[in-house]
Amino acid sequence: MNDATWQDEYERRAPTYARLNEEARFAIKDAIEREGIKLHSLVSRVKTLESLEEKCQRKAYSSPLDEAPDIVGLRLVVLFLSDLSRVSEIVASVFDVLSSEDKIEGDDDPSTFGYMSKHFEVRIPDTHRGPRYEGLREIRFEIQVRTLLMDAWANVSHYLAYKGDSSIPDELRRDFHALSGLFYVADKHFELFFDRARTVREQAAGLLREKSTENVDLNLDTLAAFLEQRFPDREHVSRAGVASLADDLLRFGYKQIADVERLIAQASDKFTEREKVNPPGNKPGARFADVGVVRISLSLVEPAYDAYLRQHWKSLLNKSKRPPQGGAR
């Protein structure tokens, strides 16, 4: 007589669930990165035996290992609403989608915002063969895709343990719905702002291509467009690096892109010599990135900026030498 329980079978399958978790995580993360989509977070887990037992009681499963679709589960959190459809397409291209549920477009009730996400029940495709996928293709698992704000509100809702409208006390229901609505509206407006920012960047690039740099105000977008056009053969740093440079230029009185163009021309000979004698990393022939060219040019032309940079790096060095706070004495 076989006295084995589904709990015993869960323990036997646990290493396979762990392998599936790692494989699914790697496959979707790699595909998203190749598409250049910014992923805020990717959380994956294998449901614990205790959690599965609780769900079994709540859902009245008779065969939990066959009926529970989320023993292995992944949650992908993106920044913008437009990323949801892009990531959803990637999910469908990487895995076999057995079923899907859209809890975003499929429900117009703002009070449900905390539960909004796109849910996919998937499995590893049959085309994936070999020992690496042995025992994995037969197991279905769940993927959720939501925005950062959806995830934030879902976490708050989960902490408060309100599972539905009926569980919220009457005196809190109005505030709960109002907060949910604010997150919903913020998500929409983040998308609008993202679209507008993209348009502004494109306009800035077009403006610099079509006319001189005169009368073009200096800001993050115009400076980024200028650097890409001015230094096509140099490395382009992140927008965060360009933003930091824009702040420094504005602080030292550079208000227009034409001012930056004149700065680069003024320091050209000295910069060329500096890069030759003292290249980045002291590697002969190495070249500075676009932002580095402007920073060094600014330090060569503006003694006050050179002093500011030296003080800045000295401060950072001193901080790195400080002993950690607390601990054994």
C-alpha positions as YAML, in Angstrom:
chain: A
units: angstrom
residues:
- id: 1
  name: MET
  ca: [0.00, 0.00, 0.00]
- id: 2
  name: ASN
  ca: [1.29, 3.38, -1.00]
- id: 3
  name: ASP
  ca: [0.89, 5.92, 1.81]
- id: 4
  name: ALA
  ca: [2.66, 8.77, -0.05]
- id: 5
  name: THR
  ca: [0.85, 12.10, 0.06]
- id: 6
  name: TRP
  ca: [0.87, 15.02, -2.37]
- id: 7
  name: GLN
  ca: [3.14, 16.75, 0.17]
- id: 8
  name: ASP
  ca: [5.64, 13.93, -0.25]
- id: 9
  name: GLU
  ca: [5.41, 14.31, -4.02]
- id: 10
  name: TYR
  ca: [5.97, 18.05, -3.68]
- id: 11
  name: GLU
  ca: [9.19, 17.40, -1.79]
- id: 12
  name: ARG
  ca: [10.29, 14.95, -4.47]
- id: 13
  name: ARG
  ca: [9.61, 17.49, -7.22]
- id: 14
  name: ALA
  ca: [11.14, 20.44, -5.37]
- id: 15
  name: PRO
  ca: [14.51, 20.31, -7.22]
- id: 16
  name: THR
  ca: [12.67, 20.26, -10.56]
- id: 17
  name: TYR
  ca: [10.57, 23.26, -9.54]
- id: 18
  name: ALA
  ca: [13.77, 25.09, -8.60]
- id: 19
  name: ARG
  ca: [15.32, 24.28, -11.99]
- id: 20
  name: LEU
  ca: [12.20, 25.50, -13.79]
- id: 21
  name: ASN
  ca: [12.24, 28.70, -11.77]
- id: 22
  name: GLU
  ca: [15.84, 29.44, -12.77]
- id: 23
  name: GLU
  ca: [15.32, 28.49, -16.41]
- id: 24
  name: ALA
  ca: [12.17, 30.60, -16.80]
- id: 25
  name: ARG
  ca: [13.79, 33.56, -15.07]
- id: 26
  name: PHE
  ca: [16.85, 33.43, -17.31]
- id: 27
  name: ALA
  ca: [14.87, 33.02, -20.53]
- id: 28
  name: ILE
  ca: [12.47, 35.93, -20.00]
- id: 29
  name: LYS
  ca: [15.10, 38.30, -18.57]
- id: 30
  name: ASP
  ca: [17.42, 37.65, -21.50]
- id: 31
  name: ALA
  ca: [14.64, 38.22, -24.04]
- id: 32
  name: ILE
  ca: [13.51, 41.47, -22.43]
- id: 33
  name: GLU
  ca: [17.04, 42.85, -22.22]
- id: 34
  name: ARG
  ca: [17.63, 42.05, -25.90]
- id: 35
  name: GLU
  ca: [14.58, 44.17, -26.75]
- id: 36
  name: GLY
  ca: [15.98, 47.07, -24.74]
- id: 37
  name: ILE
  ca: [13.04, 47.32, -22.35]
- id: 38
  name: LYS
  ca: [13.74, 48.73, -18.89]
- id: 39
  name: LEU
  ca: [12.66, 46.17, -16.32]
- id: 40
  name: HIS
  ca: [12.21, 47.60, -12.84]
- id: 41
  name: SER
  ca: [12.23, 44.20, -11.18]
- id: 42
  name: LEU
  ca: [11.87, 40.50, -11.85]
- id: 43
  name: VAL
  ca: [10.79, 38.42, -8.88]
- id: 44
  name: SER
  ca: [10.50, 34.67, -9.13]
- id: 45
  name: ARG
  ca: [9.80, 32.02, -6.56]
- id: 46
  name: VAL
  ca: [8.74, 28.45, -5.92]
- id: 47
  name: LYS
  ca: [5.67, 28.37, -3.71]
- id: 48
  name: THR
  ca: [6.50, 26.90, -0.33]
- id: 49
  name: LEU
  ca: [4.75, 23.79, 0.91]
- id: 50
  name: GLU
  ca: [3.05, 25.82, 3.65]
- id: 51
  name: SER
  ca: [1.77, 28.36, 1.14]
- id: 52
  name: LEU
  ca: [0.54, 25.61, -1.15]
- id: 53
  name: GLU
  ca: [-1.26, 23.90, 1.71]
- id: 54
  name: GLU
  ca: [-3.01, 27.18, 2.59]
- id: 55
  name: LYS
  ca: [-4.04, 27.69, -1.05]
- id: 56
  name: CYS
  ca: [-5.21, 24.09, -1.25]
- id: 57
  name: GLN
  ca: [-7.59, 24.70, 1.64]
- id: 58
  name: ARG
  ca: [-8.76, 28.05, 0.26]
- id: 59
  name: LYS
  ca: [-9.35, 26.76, -3.27]
- id: 60
  name: ALA
  ca: [-10.52, 23.29, -2.25]
- id: 61
  name: TYR
  ca: [-8.00, 21.58, -4.53]
- id: 62
  name: SER
  ca: [-8.22, 17.83, -4.62]
- id: 63
  name: SER
  ca: [-4.90, 17.46, -6.46]
- id: 64
  name: PRO
  ca: [-2.84, 20.60, -5.69]
- id: 65
  name: LEU
  ca: [0.23, 19.73, -7.76]
- id: 66
  name: ASP
  ca: [-1.92, 19.37, -10.87]
- id: 67
  name: GLU
  ca: [-4.45, 22.13, -10.19]
- id: 68
  name: ALA
  ca: [-2.31, 24.99, -8.82]
- id: 69
  name: PRO
  ca: [-0.97, 26.97, -11.79]
- id: 70
  name: ASP
  ca: [1.51, 29.03, -9.79]
- id: 71
  name: ILE
  ca: [3.75, 26.63, -7.90]
- id: 72
  name: VAL
  ca: [6.44, 28.38, -9.91]
- id: 73
  name: GLY
  ca: [5.65, 32.06, -10.44]
- id: 74
  name: LEU
  ca: [7.35, 35.10, -11.94]
- id: 75
  name: ARG
  ca: [6.38, 38.76, -11.59]
- id: 76
  name: LEU
  ca: [7.72, 41.28, -14.08]
- id: 77
  name: VAL
  ca: [7.44, 44.94, -13.11]
- id: 78
  name: VAL
  ca: [7.89, 47.55, -15.84]
- id: 79
  name: LEU
  ca: [7.88, 51.34, -15.69]
- id: 80
  name: PHE
  ca: [5.23, 52.36, -18.20]
- id: 81
  name: LEU
  ca: [1.85, 51.15, -19.42]
- id: 82
  name: SER
  ca: [3.13, 50.85, -22.98]
- id: 83
  name: ASP
  ca: [5.72, 48.34, -21.78]
- id: 84
  name: LEU
  ca: [2.98, 45.93, -20.69]
- id: 85
  name: SER
  ca: [1.99, 44.99, -24.23]
- id: 86
  name: ARG
  ca: [5.63, 44.77, -25.36]
- id: 87
  name: VAL
  ca: [6.56, 42.44, -22.50]
- id: 88
  name: SER
  ca: [3.37, 40.43, -23.04]
- id: 89
  name: GLU
  ca: [4.44, 39.82, -26.64]
- id: 90
  name: ILE
  ca: [7.84, 38.66, -25.42]
- id: 91
  name: VAL
  ca: [6.23, 36.25, -22.95]
- id: 92
  name: ALA
  ca: [4.24, 34.75, -25.83]
- id: 93
  name: SER
  ca: [7.36, 34.44, -27.97]
- id: 94
  name: VAL
  ca: [9.47, 32.76, -25.30]
- id: 95
  name: PHE
  ca: [6.91, 30.36, -23.80]
- id: 96
  name: ASP
  ca: [3.81, 28.45, -24.84]
- id: 97
  name: VAL
  ca: [0.87, 30.44, -23.43]
- id: 98
  name: LEU
  ca: [-1.82, 28.06, -22.18]
- id: 99
  name: SER
  ca: [-4.14, 30.82, -20.97]
- id: 100
  name: SER
  ca: [-4.04, 34.53, -20.22]
- id: 101
  name: GLU
  ca: [-6.09, 37.03, -18.27]
- id: 102
  name: ASP
  ca: [-6.02, 40.80, -18.67]
- id: 103
  name: LYS
  ca: [-6.97, 42.37, -15.35]
- id: 104
  name: ILE
  ca: [-6.07, 45.83, -16.63]
- id: 105
  name: GLU
  ca: [-8.13, 46.47, -19.76]
- id: 106
  name: GLY
  ca: [-10.71, 43.91, -18.75]
- id: 107
  name: ASP
  ca: [-11.94, 45.80, -15.70]
- id: 108
  name: ASP
  ca: [-12.96, 49.45, -15.62]
- id: 109
  name: ASP
  ca: [-13.56, 49.57, -11.87]
- id: 110
  name: PRO
  ca: [-10.79, 51.78, -10.37]
- id: 111
  name: SER
  ca: [-11.23, 50.11, -7.00]
- id: 112
  name: THR
  ca: [-9.61, 46.99, -8.50]
- id: 113
  name: PHE
  ca: [-6.39, 48.83, -9.38]
- id: 114
  name: GLY
  ca: [-4.47, 47.05, -6.65]
- id: 115
  name: TYR
  ca: [-5.19, 43.72, -8.33]
- id: 116
  name: MET
  ca: [-4.43, 44.84, -11.89]
- id: 117
  name: SER
  ca: [-1.87, 42.91, -13.90]
- id: 118
  name: LYS
  ca: [-1.62, 40.66, -16.90]
- id: 119
  name: HIS
  ca: [-1.56, 37.00, -15.96]
- id: 120
  name: PHE
  ca: [-0.18, 34.23, -18.15]
- id: 121
  name: GLU
  ca: [-0.25, 30.50, -17.57]
- id: 122
  name: VAL
  ca: [2.66, 29.15, -19.61]
- id: 123
  name: ARG
  ca: [5.06, 26.28, -20.06]
- id: 124
  name: ILE
  ca: [8.44, 25.63, -21.70]
- id: 125
  name: PRO
  ca: [7.92, 25.02, -25.46]
- id: 126
  name: ASP
  ca: [8.29, 21.51, -26.89]
- id: 127
  name: THR
  ca: [10.99, 22.87, -29.20]
- id: 128
  name: HIS
  ca: [13.32, 23.09, -26.18]
- id: 129
  name: ARG
  ca: [15.04, 19.71, -26.10]
- id: 130
  name: GLY
  ca: [17.93, 18.11, -24.29]
- id: 131
  name: PRO
  ca: [18.90, 17.27, -20.70]
- id: 132
  name: ARG
  ca: [18.63, 20.93, -19.68]
- id: 133
  name: TYR
  ca: [14.85, 20.82, -20.12]
- id: 134
  name: GLU
  ca: [14.26, 17.27, -18.94]
- id: 135
  name: GLY
  ca: [11.19, 17.22, -16.71]
- id: 136
  name: LEU
  ca: [10.47, 20.96, -17.17]
- id: 137
  name: ARG
  ca: [8.26, 21.05, -20.27]
- id: 138
  name: GLU
  ca: [5.36, 19.27, -18.54]
- id: 139
  name: ILE
  ca: [5.04, 21.82, -15.70]
- id: 140
  name: ARG
  ca: [2.89, 24.89, -16.18]
- id: 141
  name: PHE
  ca: [3.73, 28.06, -14.31]
- id: 142
  name: GLU
  ca: [2.48, 31.62, -13.93]
- id: 143
  name: ILE
  ca: [3.83, 34.97, -15.10]
- id: 144
  name: GLN
  ca: [2.40, 38.30, -13.96]
- id: 145
  name: VAL
  ca: [3.22, 41.57, -15.70]
- id: 146
  name: ARG
  ca: [2.38, 44.92, -14.09]
- id: 147
  name: THR
  ca: [3.64, 48.48, -13.86]
- id: 148
  name: LEU
  ca: [5.64, 49.89, -10.99]
- id: 149
  name: LEU
  ca: [2.63, 51.79, -9.64]
- id: 150
  name: MET
  ca: [0.37, 48.76, -9.93]
- id: 151
  name: ASP
  ca: [2.95, 46.79, -8.00]
- id: 152
  name: ALA
  ca: [3.27, 49.48, -5.32]
- id: 153
  name: TRP
  ca: [-0.47, 49.64, -4.75]
- id: 154
  name: ALA
  ca: [-0.77, 45.85, -4.83]
- id: 155
  name: ASN
  ca: [1.86, 45.60, -2.08]
- id: 156
  name: VAL
  ca: [0.03, 48.16, 0.06]
- id: 157
  name: SER
  ca: [-3.27, 46.35, -0.51]
- id: 158
  name: HIS
  ca: [-1.65, 43.03, 0.35]
- id: 159
  name: TYR
  ca: [-0.24, 44.46, 3.57]
- id: 160
  name: LEU
  ca: [-3.67, 45.78, 4.52]
- id: 161
  name: ALA
  ca: [-5.06, 42.32, 3.63]
- id: 162
  name: TYR
  ca: [-8.11, 43.66, 1.78]
- id: 163
  name: LYS
  ca: [-8.94, 40.99, -0.76]
- id: 164
  name: GLY
  ca: [-11.96, 42.71, -2.27]
- id: 165
  name: ASP
  ca: [-14.34, 45.61, -1.97]
- id: 166
  name: SER
  ca: [-16.58, 43.78, 0.48]
- id: 167
  name: SER
  ca: [-13.72, 43.29, 2.96]
- id: 168
  name: ILE
  ca: [-13.03, 47.03, 3.31]
- id: 169
  name: PRO
  ca: [-14.72, 48.72, 6.28]
- id: 170
  name: ASP
  ca: [-17.41, 51.19, 5.23]
- id: 171
  name: GLU
  ca: [-15.62, 54.13, 6.85]
- id: 172
  name: LEU
  ca: [-12.43, 53.38, 4.84]
- id: 173
  name: ARG
  ca: [-13.95, 52.44, 1.49]
- id: 174
  name: ARG
  ca: [-14.10, 55.96, 0.05]
- id: 175
  name: ASP
  ca: [-10.46, 56.73, 0.92]
- id: 176
  name: PHE
  ca: [-9.36, 53.32, -0.36]
- id: 177
  name: HIS
  ca: [-11.04, 53.94, -3.72]
- id: 178
  name: ALA
  ca: [-9.66, 57.49, -3.89]
- id: 179
  name: LEU
  ca: [-6.10, 56.26, -3.31]
- id: 180
  name: SER
  ca: [-6.57, 53.49, -5.85]
- id: 181
  name: GLY
  ca: [-7.82, 56.07, -8.35]
- id: 182
  name: LEU
  ca: [-4.82, 58.34, -7.73]
- id: 183
  name: PHE
  ca: [-2.40, 55.51, -8.53]
- id: 184
  name: TYR
  ca: [-4.42, 54.69, -11.66]
- id: 185
  name: VAL
  ca: [-4.36, 58.30, -12.87]
- id: 186
  name: ALA
  ca: [-0.65, 58.61, -12.05]
- id: 187
  name: ASP
  ca: [0.08, 55.54, -14.18]
- id: 188
  name: LYS
  ca: [-1.78, 57.12, -17.10]
- id: 189
  name: HIS
  ca: [0.04, 60.42, -16.69]
- id: 190
  name: PHE
  ca: [3.44, 58.78, -16.38]
- id: 191
  name: GLU
  ca: [2.74, 57.25, -19.78]
- id: 192
  name: LEU
  ca: [1.70, 60.65, -21.19]
- id: 193
  name: PHE
  ca: [4.84, 62.24, -19.75]
- id: 194
  name: PHE
  ca: [6.99, 59.44, -21.18]
- id: 195
  name: ASP
  ca: [5.47, 59.96, -24.63]
- id: 196
  name: ARG
  ca: [5.92, 63.72, -24.40]
- id: 197
  name: ALA
  ca: [9.53, 63.38, -23.25]
- id: 198
  name: ARG
  ca: [10.27, 61.10, -26.19]
- id: 199
  name: THR
  ca: [8.72, 63.65, -28.57]
- id: 200
  name: VAL
  ca: [10.76, 66.47, -27.03]
- id: 201
  name: ARG
  ca: [13.98, 64.46, -27.48]
- id: 202
  name: GLU
  ca: [13.15, 63.82, -31.13]
- id: 203
  name: GLN
  ca: [12.36, 67.49, -31.66]
- id: 204
  name: ALA
  ca: [15.63, 68.52, -30.03]
- id: 205
  name: ALA
  ca: [17.60, 66.23, -32.32]
- id: 206
  name: GLY
  ca: [15.75, 67.53, -35.36]
- id: 207
  name: LEU
  ca: [16.25, 71.14, -34.31]
- id: 208
  name: LEU
  ca: [20.00, 70.69, -34.03]
- id: 209
  name: ARG
  ca: [20.17, 68.94, -37.39]
- id: 210
  name: GLU
  ca: [18.21, 71.64, -39.20]
- id: 211
  name: LYS
  ca: [19.70, 74.81, -37.74]
- id: 212
  name: SER
  ca: [22.75, 76.09, -35.91]
- id: 213
  name: THR
  ca: [23.19, 75.72, -32.19]
- id: 214
  name: GLU
  ca: [22.42, 79.41, -31.68]
- id: 215
  name: ASN
  ca: [19.25, 80.11, -29.69]
- id: 216
  name: VAL
  ca: [18.91, 76.45, -28.66]
- id: 217
  name: ASP
  ca: [18.47, 76.39, -24.88]
- id: 218
  name: LEU
  ca: [20.64, 73.98, -22.94]
- id: 219
  name: ASN
  ca: [18.77, 71.22, -21.13]
- id: 220
  name: LEU
  ca: [19.09, 67.46, -20.77]
- id: 221
  name: ASP
  ca: [17.41, 66.64, -24.09]
- id: 222
  name: THR
  ca: [19.17, 69.25, -26.22]
- id: 223
  name: LEU
  ca: [22.55, 68.43, -24.67]
- id: 224
  name: ALA
  ca: [22.04, 64.67, -25.23]
- id: 225
  name: ALA
  ca: [21.08, 65.30, -28.87]
- id: 226
  name: PHE
  ca: [24.04, 67.66, -29.35]
- id: 227
  name: LEU
  ca: [26.56, 65.20, -27.90]
- id: 228
  name: GLU
  ca: [25.32, 62.37, -30.11]
- id: 229
  name: GLN
  ca: [25.64, 64.54, -33.22]
- id: 230
  name: ARG
  ca: [28.86, 66.29, -32.20]
- id: 231
  name: PHE
  ca: [30.73, 63.13, -31.17]
- id: 232
  name: PRO
  ca: [29.39, 60.29, -33.36]
- id: 233
  name: ASP
  ca: [32.63, 58.31, -32.99]
- id: 234
  name: ARG
  ca: [32.88, 58.51, -29.20]
- id: 235
  name: GLU
  ca: [31.13, 56.51, -26.50]
- id: 236
  name: HIS
  ca: [27.82, 58.04, -25.39]
- id: 237
  name: VAL
  ca: [27.17, 57.87, -21.66]
- id: 238
  name: SER
  ca: [23.82, 57.34, -19.95]
- id: 239
  name: ARG
  ca: [21.18, 60.06, -19.70]
- id: 240
  name: ALA
  ca: [22.00, 60.29, -15.98]
- id: 241
  name: GLY
  ca: [25.57, 61.25, -16.90]
- id: 242
  name: VAL
  ca: [24.36, 63.83, -19.41]
- id: 243
  name: ALA
  ca: [21.94, 65.24, -16.83]
- id: 244
  name: SER
  ca: [24.79, 65.70, -14.33]
- id: 245
  name: LEU
  ca: [26.86, 67.48, -16.97]
- id: 246
  name: ALA
  ca: [23.92, 69.72, -17.91]
- id: 247
  name: ASP
  ca: [23.57, 70.75, -14.25]
- id: 248
  name: ASP
  ca: [27.26, 71.66, -14.05]
- id: 249
  name: LEU
  ca: [27.18, 73.64, -17.30]
- id: 250
  name: LEU
  ca: [24.13, 75.61, -16.22]
- id: 251
  name: ARG
  ca: [25.70, 76.25, -12.81]
- id: 252
  name: PHE
  ca: [28.73, 77.80, -14.50]
- id: 253
  name: GLY
  ca: [26.73, 80.06, -16.80]
- id: 254
  name: TYR
  ca: [26.36, 78.01, -19.98]
- id: 255
  name: LYS
  ca: [22.77, 78.62, -21.06]
- id: 256
  name: GLN
  ca: [22.68, 77.57, -24.71]
- id: 257
  name: ILE
  ca: [24.09, 74.77, -26.84]
- id: 258
  name: ALA
  ca: [26.10, 77.36, -28.77]
- id: 259
  name: ASP
  ca: [27.92, 78.16, -25.53]
- id: 260
  name: VAL
  ca: [28.96, 74.50, -25.25]
- id: 261
  name: GLU
  ca: [30.06, 74.46, -28.89]
- id: 262
  name: ARG
  ca: [32.28, 77.49, -28.30]
- id: 263
  name: LEU
  ca: [33.65, 75.92, -25.11]
- id: 264
  name: ILE
  ca: [34.72, 72.78, -26.99]
- id: 265
  name: ALA
  ca: [36.35, 74.85, -29.73]
- id: 266
  name: GLN
  ca: [38.18, 77.05, -27.22]
- id: 267
  name: ALA
  ca: [39.64, 74.08, -25.37]
- id: 268
  name: SER
  ca: [40.24, 71.90, -28.43]
- id: 269
  name: ASP
  ca: [44.04, 72.05, -28.60]
- id: 270
  name: LYS
  ca: [44.53, 71.68, -24.84]
- id: 271
  name: PHE
  ca: [42.03, 68.81, -24.69]
- id: 272
  name: THR
  ca: [43.72, 66.93, -27.54]
- id: 273
  name: GLU
  ca: [47.04, 67.18, -25.72]
- id: 274
  name: ARG
  ca: [45.46, 66.19, -22.41]
- id: 275
  name: GLU
  ca: [43.81, 63.10, -23.91]
- id: 276
  name: LYS
  ca: [47.08, 62.09, -25.57]
- id: 277
  name: VAL
  ca: [49.24, 62.51, -22.47]
- id: 278
  name: ASN
  ca: [46.70, 61.38, -19.88]
- id: 279
  name: PRO
  ca: [44.13, 59.09, -21.56]
- id: 280
  name: PRO
  ca: [41.34, 57.44, -19.58]
- id: 281
  name: GLY
  ca: [42.67, 54.60, -17.45]
- id: 282
  name: ASN
  ca: [46.19, 55.61, -18.56]
- id: 283
  name: LYS
  ca: [45.71, 53.33, -21.56]
- id: 284
  name: PRO
  ca: [47.57, 54.65, -24.63]
- id: 285
  name: GLY
  ca: [45.14, 55.46, -27.41]
- id: 286
  name: ALA
  ca: [42.07, 55.32, -25.18]
- id: 287
  name: ARG
  ca: [39.52, 58.10, -25.69]
- id: 288
  name: PHE
  ca: [37.14, 59.89, -23.37]
- id: 289
  name: ALA
  ca: [33.38, 59.51, -23.77]
- id: 290
  name: ASP
  ca: [31.35, 62.46, -25.03]
- id: 291
  name: VAL
  ca: [30.58, 63.79, -21.54]
- id: 292
  name: GLY
  ca: [34.25, 63.47, -20.60]
- id: 293
  name: VAL
  ca: [35.26, 65.70, -23.50]
- id: 294
  name: VAL
  ca: [32.98, 68.49, -22.30]
- id: 295
  name: ARG
  ca: [33.89, 68.12, -18.62]
- id: 296
  name: ILE
  ca: [37.61, 68.23, -19.30]
- id: 297
  name: SER
  ca: [37.16, 71.14, -21.72]
- id: 298
  name: LEU
  ca: [35.20, 73.00, -19.05]
- id: 299
  name: SER
  ca: [37.91, 72.36, -16.44]
- id: 300
  name: LEU
  ca: [40.57, 73.63, -18.88]
- id: 301
  name: VAL
  ca: [38.67, 76.84, -19.60]
- id: 302
  name: GLU
  ca: [37.08, 77.52, -16.21]
- id: 303
  name: PRO
  ca: [39.54, 77.48, -13.26]
- id: 304
  name: ALA
  ca: [36.60, 77.66, -10.85]
- id: 305
  name: TYR
  ca: [35.14, 74.46, -12.34]
- id: 306
  name: ASP
  ca: [38.51, 72.74, -12.15]
- id: 307
  name: ALA
  ca: [38.69, 73.65, -8.43]
- id: 308
  name: TYR
  ca: [35.09, 72.45, -7.98]
- id: 309
  name: LEU
  ca: [35.90, 69.09, -9.57]
- id: 310
  name: ARG
  ca: [39.03, 68.63, -7.46]
- id: 311
  name: GLN
  ca: [37.08, 69.35, -4.28]
- id: 312
  name: HIS
  ca: [34.30, 67.01, -5.40]
- id: 313
  name: TRP
  ca: [36.63, 64.09, -6.02]
- id: 314
  name: LYS
  ca: [38.54, 64.81, -2.80]
- id: 315
  name: SER
  ca: [35.28, 64.66, -0.88]
- id: 316
  name: LEU
  ca: [34.33, 61.35, -2.49]
- id: 317
  name: LEU
  ca: [37.77, 59.93, -1.71]
- id: 318
  name: ASN
  ca: [37.53, 60.96, 1.93]
- id: 319
  name: LYS
  ca: [34.10, 59.35, 2.23]
- id: 320
  name: SER
  ca: [35.45, 56.08, 0.83]
- id: 321
  name: LYS
  ca: [38.18, 56.06, 3.48]
- id: 322
  name: ARG
  ca: [35.85, 56.55, 6.43]
- id: 323
  name: PRO
  ca: [35.46, 53.46, 8.65]
- id: 324
  name: PRO
  ca: [31.99, 51.85, 8.63]
- id: 325
  name: GLN
  ca: [29.56, 53.05, 11.26]
- id: 326
  name: GLY
  ca: [28.67, 50.72, 14.16]
- id: 327
  name: GLY
  ca: [30.04, 47.23, 14.53]
- id: 328
  name: ALA
  ca: [32.50, 45.93, 17.07]
- id: 329
  name: ARG
  ca: [34.72, 48.41, 18.86]
...
